[in-house]
Amino acid sequence: MDLQLQDRVALVVGGAGLIGSAVVERLRTEGAVVVVASRHAADGVVLDGRDDESVRRAVAAVLEEHGRIDALVVSAAPSAQTLDPARNSDPDQVIDAFDAKALVFLRIANAVVPAMRDAGYGRIVVLSGQNAFVTGSITGSVRNAATIVIAKNLADSLAGTGVAVTAVSPGIVSEQPEAEVRPGAGGQSSPEQIADLVAFLTSPLSAVSGESIAIGHRVRGVTTL
């Protein structure tokens, strides 16, 4: 299927990470012009999502060079493995994780939306996680659930403008995902499988907006969110 991404400009924040790098490769395979953004970008733009000025400069640089941003993918967030389980209800860890994921997404989306709105077209995809759907870690639940809620609010505010916003929530990410899905857990998916979904959602063929899409089996035994 031709996703009609040839020469589309895509900004991938966190494009050097496990999922982000797979997204970059997939979009480039489709012919998109991909700009990788990270705090230590060797090839792309430097962007620190916790710094408003850094975000503004990075987005401005992409717009100056390419004239537009057709798609934004935000996969920049500390891995769940970096969160301290012993501090999962520690307000300081919760606040820090919320800022590093949910507010990073909001800052970057806010910076990109005006150009997309002016163009009458744009696709924004953020990586959340199936930890949003279960208890056990206040830190993990809050940062992911907040990201989904922010994405939905942005999507609603942009309804009818041609700009779509979607959240994608992987379960466990593995290079060799297992088929088994345990009760109370989400199914596994590979970075490449996630990238395939993201590529479609960034495509003009996608009419999806305001949705939270789980990839890998949605948490077994959960019906909400």
Helices and strands as residue ranges (DSSP letters): E 9-13, H 18-29, E 33-38, E 45-46, H 52-66, E 71-74, G 80-82, G 85-87, H 91-98, I 99-103, H 104-119, E 122-127, G 130-133, H 138-157, E 163-170, H 191-201, E 212-215
